[in-house]
Amino acid sequence: MRGFLVCLASAICTAAVVLANPNRDDKNIRPPLGGRDALNYASQLAEITQFIADQYVHEISRTELSTIALKGLYEAADVPVPSGLGPDVQKAAARSEYDLRKFFARTRQGLGNPEPLRGTGAILASLQAIVGKLDPYSAIITGPDVRQINGREPKPEFGLELLDASGAAPLVVRSVTSGSPAQKAGLRPGDQITSIDGEPAKTGSAARLAKRDSLELVWQRPGARCVQKASLKSEVFHPEMFQGVIRTADNSWEYFVDRERKIAHIRIAALEGGIAEDLSRALAQLREAKMRGLLLDLRWCPGGFLDDSRQVADLFLGEYNLVHFMQPTPANLLTAAEPLLDNHSRNATVQFRNQPDDHAQHDLGSFTNFPIVVLINGETTGGAELIAAVLQDNRRARIAGQRTRGKASVQRKYPLQRIPLTVPVPNMELKLTNGMLIRPSGKNLNRFSDSKPTDDWGVRPDPDLEFWVYAAMSRQLQQWWQGQSLRPGWDNSILPLDDPSSDPQRQAALRVLADMLK
């Protein structure tokens, strides 16, 4: 009898818990969650939804964000979303901040502590649901991709990333960083590594690379008969953000594509921190070498940091902003333009929701005594579009190629361990769109979901300088230029772009530049 009563009491308690929490699955009783953990989740969600409502580029209500977040929580817990969730959130928010947080905590505690919600899983599920309803560029970043805000001292690396899929050798090279030991050794994406330090390459080998200071690799390029060897020593290196035409013996770049006419070709690979300073030094050296014209190649450039993009544009503008002054040849005589200036912005500006754009002009050098042709295509993105638009609106450069992508939204990363939260979230960042780029002319740069081909978005080539190639050809050219960038200086192998005619867009842009120098 006593055993029966104990079982009955246990059953009653279990039934009471289930009735108190209709979201529980009686076939799979969920582990309970402590009240403190529920309150921490409620605090995080309340403060982060308020932050997003304040900072996001478009107005969005906090109650809408909260409803989306709680739906994400239910879905992560594999529990049906209550039909009245939205109205319940609105009622709680209308009563008070305290009631809203209490509703968050009650919802979180009612779902128990299943595996997907443990630790930071609950807030991660809610925030992923939120950014999924914003724009394509807002995101939640976790794990090793989280940016170190105060930075870390650069550490020695090989500049090599492997695909460490399950199975035996060979391991396949996923990526190689230009300027790295791996690039200097001649490795390229797709190469197959069969041996590391004399042992067969196998699953788990890639993870151990970070712990080593040197490597002896045996590898083979698909389609090649011979096996190659490489000795790598990890080192602190500066990834290349811009590149030239061909590497010299010391692995540096030759920028002159036409030495007779003194025309240089610079390709921007990424707009990361410090690029303006590095580019300024390279341009100064080219000026000393009597450069007369520049082909600035922004094709396939994925953009980068806003301030660095504006600093690069500033390099070429000199003292004045210019909109109605047609560039003479062979030199750009900006000093003669003063009577023709108007009140348009000198550089691109950012339209924020709740703050002014505090961009200041950067005086890193005024490279204004030579004509520029900027080469763009459909994969010229973000900060690269900014540069092209600024130089076009200021009549500083001619723009050639194909219309750009039209990505003019501005994102900022907010570490959830550093923004003012009562309960910080470790190892997680919120990447949030908080502004829109506006061209110096005032025209729109962003392509919205309902934008038409005839609308203002992206950067169009000058009317007589559209040089189209098919998408397949563009992909081929991108691969060829990647091969050109990764070929080390000591490598005498012949690549397609060693023949200038292999890139018809570049050849057309160079003809334009040569005509400007006549």
N, C-alpha and C positions, 0 to 999 in steps of 0.2 A: 504493500500500500504506500509506504513512504517513498519508494522508488517511483511509483506512479504519480504521486503528488509533485515530486521534483520535476518529473518530465512535463507535467501539466503546467507548472509554474513557468518552466522554460519556454513552453509553447506559447503561453499567454504573453510573456515578455517579448518574444519574437514577433507575435502578432501585433502587439502594441507598437513596436518599432516600425513595422511595415505600414500599419495604419497611419502612424504619425508622419511617415515619409512615403507617400504614394509613388515616388519615383524609384523606389527600391524594387529589385527583381527578386521575387520570392524563390526563384529557381537558383539564384546565385547571389546570396546575401553578401552585400558589399562591406568591406572593412569600415569601421566607424572612423570619423574624422574629429580631431580635437577642436574645441571651441576656439582656441587661440589661432590655429591654422586657418579656420574659416574667417576670423576677424582680419587676419593679415591679408588674405585674398581680397576681402571686401575693401580694405584700405587701399591696396594697390590698384584695384580696378576703378575705384572712385576717383583717385587722383590722376591716373593715366587717361581715363576718358575725358576728364576735365582739361588735361593738358592737350590732348588731340583736338578737342573742340576749339581750344584757343589758338592752336598753331597751324592747323591744317589749312591749305590754300583756299579751299571752298568751305562755305559755312555748312556745318553739319551739327545737328542737335546732340547734346549729351545723352538724352534718353534713347535716341536712335542707336548711338554707339553702345550704350549699355545693353539694349535688347539684343543687338548682334553678338555682343560678347557672351551673354548668357546662353544664347542659342549654341554658340561654339562650345561652351562648357558642356551642355547636355549632349551634343553630338559626340564629343570626345569621350564622354562617359557611356556612350551607346544607350542613351535613355531618350524616349520620345520627348520632343519639345512640347510643353503645355500650350494648348491653343490660346490661352489668355495671357501669355507671357508679356507681350507688348503693353497691353492696358495695365497690367499689374505693375510694370516698371514705371509707367507714366503716373500712376496713382501714388506710388511710393515717392517718386521725385517731387510731385506736387506738394506732398505733405512737408517734407524737410530733408535736409542732407542726412540727418541721423536715420530717418526711416529708409532712405535709399540704401545706405550702407548696411542697415540691418537686413534689408531684403536680399542684398548680395550675399551676406554671411549665411542667412537661412538657406538660400538656394545652394550655396557651396556645401554646407554641412549636410543637407538632405541627400546629396549625391554620394556621400561617403568618400572613401579613399581608394578607388580602384587604381590599378597601375598607371593608366594614362594621365591621371590627375595628381599623382604624387610629386612631392617636391615643388618645382616650378612648373610642372606640367599643366596645372589648372590655369594659371595666368597666361602661360604660353598659348594654350588652346583658345582662350578668349581673345588674345591680341592677334593671333593669326586669323581668326574670324573677322576681326575688325579691319585689318589691312586688306583682306580679301575683298572687302566691299568699298575700298577707297579707290585708288588709281593703280595702274600696273607697276608703278615705281616705288610705292610705299611698301615696306616689308618689315618683318621681324628677323633679326639676325642673331644666331646663337652659335655656340661652340667656338672652334678655332678661327672663324671668320669675324669674330667680334674685334673691332678696332681697339687698340690700346691708346686711350685718349692722351695720356701724358707721354706716350711713346716708350719704346724700349731702345736700349742701346743696340745698334745693328749687330747682328750675330753672323758668324761665318756660315755660308751656305754653298751648296753646289749649283743652285739654280736649275734643279732637275726635279720633275714630278713624274711619278710612275703610276700606271694603272695596275693596282695590286689586286686583281680579281682572283677568285678562287681557282685553283688549278696549278699545274706545274709550269716550269719555264717554257717559253721565254716571257719575261716581263716586258710590257710595252711602254715606251716613253709617251706620256700624255702631253707634257709641255716642257719647253726649254726657255729660260729667260735670256734675252739679248744682253750681252755684256757679262754673262756669268761664266764660271769655270766650265760648266757643261757646254755652253755655246762655243767657247774657245777651243774645246776638245773636239768639236765637230758633230755633236749629237743633235738630232732633230726629232720632232714628234713622229711617232710611228716606228722608230727604231726599236729593235727587239734585243733586250739584254738577256744573255744566256748564262752569264757567270758574274758573280760579285766576289771579289777577293779570293778567287780560286775555287769557290764553291758554287754549285748550280743555283741559279736564281729560282726562287720558289715563293709560294704564298707567305707573306709576312716580311719578305726582304725589304720592301719599300718602306715599311714602318721603321726599320732599323737604320735607315740611311741618316736620319737626323742625329743619331748618336755617334756618328763616325766623323773623323777629321779628314780622312782620305779614303779613296776607293780605287780598286783595280777592276775595270769593267771589260767584259768581252761582249761584243754586240754585233748585230748584222742588220743592214738596211734591206727591207723587203725588195726583192727583185735583183739584189746584188749577189754576186757569187762569193766574194771574199768576206771573211770574218775580220772584224777590226777590234783593236784594243785601245783603251783610254785610261790614263792615270789622272784622277781628279783629286784636287786638294781644296777643301772648303775655304772660302775667304769672304771677307766683307766686300761687296761690290755694289756699284750704283746701277740699278737697272736703267737701260737706255729708254728715254722718253721721246727722242727724235733720232732720225737716222738719215744717212745720205744715199749716195749712188752705189758705191762699192767700197769694201774694206781695204785698207792698206795692210802691209805686212805686220804691223804692230796691233792689228785689230781695230784701229781707229777708223774714222770715216773720211772718205773723199767726197766732198759735196759738189764739186764742179761737174756738171753733166756736159757742158760745152766750154772747154777751156779757151777756145779761140775767141768766143764772144763774151767770156767771163759770166756765164749763166750758172747759177747754183740751184740745186734741187734738195730741199729739206722735207722729209716726211715726218709728220707728227704721229707718234704711236699712242701716246696717252698724255693727258694733261694733269699730271700729279704735282705734288708739292716740290717747289724748287725749279720747275721747268723754265720759268722766265729768266732766272739768273743764268742757268746753263745755256739757254738759247741766246741770251745777250752776249755771252762770251764767244759763242760760235759765230754769231753775226759780226762781232768786232773783228775776229780773225779773218773772216771773208772780206770785210771792208778793207782791211790792210792788204789783202791779196787782190784788190781792185775789182771786186765783184760789181757787175753792172746791172744784173737782173736776177730776180729770185722766183723760182717756182715753189710755192708753199703747198705741199700735198697733204690734204686733210681727208682723203678717201679712207674709208674703213676706220676712221678715228672714233673710238667709243665715247669721247668726251672725258670728263674728269671733274676736278674741283673748280668751283665757280670763280674764286678769287684768282687762281692761277690762270684760268682761261682769259679773264679780263686783263691780267698783267701781260700776257702774250700779245693781245691786241694792242695794248698801250705801247709796246715796243716800237710799233710801226707808225704811230700817229703823230709823233712830234709834239710841238707846242700847241697846235691849233686843232679845233674840231672843224670838220669840213663836210658840207653836204652838196653844195651846188657848184663846186669847182671841178671842172673836168681836168683830169690828170694829163699834163703834157708829157711828151717823151723827148729825150730818153730819161729824164729825171723828173721826180715829183717835186715841184717847187711850192711847197706848202707855205712858205713865208710870203708868197705873193697873193695868198688867198684871203687875207684879213678883211678886205672890203666886202667879200662875198659870204662871210660867215652868217649863220642864223642862230637861233636859240635851241636847236635840237641838242640832244644829249651827245656827248662825245663818245661814250662807251655804252654798251648795253646796260640797262637797269633791271632791277628785280622788283616786281610788284608783290609785296607781302600783304597779308590780311591786316595785321595789327602793328606794323612797325615800318619806319622809313628805310629806304635803301641807303646805307651809309658808306657805299663804295667810294674810295678816294683814288685819284689818279696816281699811278706809280711811275716814278721817273727812273727807270732802269736803263735808259738809253733811247735815243731818237734815231731810228734807222729809216730815214726819209728820202735819201738821195738816190734811190734806185726804184724802178718799176717792179710791181709784183703781179703775178698771176696765181690765183688760188684755185686749186683743183679739188672739186667736191664730187660726191656721189650719194646714192640713196642710203648709205650706211655712215655718212658723216653725221655725227650725233652730238647733242647737248652742247658742251663747251666748244667743240669744234665748229658747230653751227654759229655760236656766238661770235667767234673770231671772224668767220666768213661774213656774217651780217655787218659787223662793225666796220670791217675794211671796205665792204661794198657801199654802205650808207655814207661813209666818209670819202668816197671816191678815191680811196687810197690804193685799191687793187682792182683788177679785172677778175671776174669769177667765171670759171669754166667747168664743164663736166655735166653732171646731172643733179636734179633737185635733191636737197637733203631730206633727212628723215622727218624733221618737224618735232623734235623732242626738246621742248623749251621749259619744262617744269624743273624746279630746283628742289633738291632733296638735302636734308640735313640729318645726321645721325645723332641720336640722343641715347647715351648709355643709361640704362635703367638702374644702374648702381650709383649714378652721379646726379641725375636730375632730382630736384627736391621731392623725394618720396618718404613718407613716414616709415615704410618698410621697403628698402631697396631690393631690386631684383638682380641677382648676380649673373654675370656672363650672358647678358642679353642686351641688345640694342634695338631701338625703334628708329627705322629709317622712314622719314615722313616728308612728303611733298609740302613745302611751306611757302613756295613762291613761284612766279612765272616770269620768264625773261621777256623783256620788251626791247625791240631793236632801237638803235639810236634815232631812227626816223619816226619812231612811235608805232610802227606796224607790229602786228602780232607775229610771233615766231613759232608758236606751238600748234601742232596738228591735233585737234580734238576728235572725238569719236564720230561727230557729225560733220566734220570739215569736208568741204567739196574741193575737187582739184583746182577750181577757179578762185578759191579763197586765199587770203594771205596766210601762209604758214611755210615754215622752212625757209631755205635760201635757194632762190632760182639762179641759174647761171645768167650772165648777161645775154640779151636776146640773140646775139650772133655767135655765142660761144657754147651752145649746147652740143656736147659730144657724147652720144649714147653708145653704150655697149649692152648686150644682152646679159641677163642675170647670170647665166652659166659662165659667160666670159668674165664677168666681174669676180665671181668666185675663183676662177682660175687665176686671174691676175693677183688676187689677194694671197693665194697660196704661193704663187711665184715670188711675190715680194717678201713673204715670210721666209722662204728659202734664201732669198738674197740677204735678208737681215741676219739669218743664223749661220750662213757660211763664214767660217773663220778666215782670218787674213792669210793664213798659210795655205789654204785650200785652193788649188788651181783648177778645180773641176769647173766645167762650163755649165751655166744655168741659163734658162730661157731669156731672162731679162738682161743678159750680157749683150743681147741683140736689141738695140733701142726700139726697133720696129715692133717688138713683141707687145708693147704697151701703146696702143693707138691713142688713148686719151692723153697720155703724157706727151706723145709726139705732137699732137694737135696743140696742146697748151704751150709747148716749147716754140712752135711756129708763131703763135701769137706774141710771145715774149720777144722772139727775134725780130719780128716786124716793129715792135715798140722801140727797139734799140737802133733802128736804121736812121 
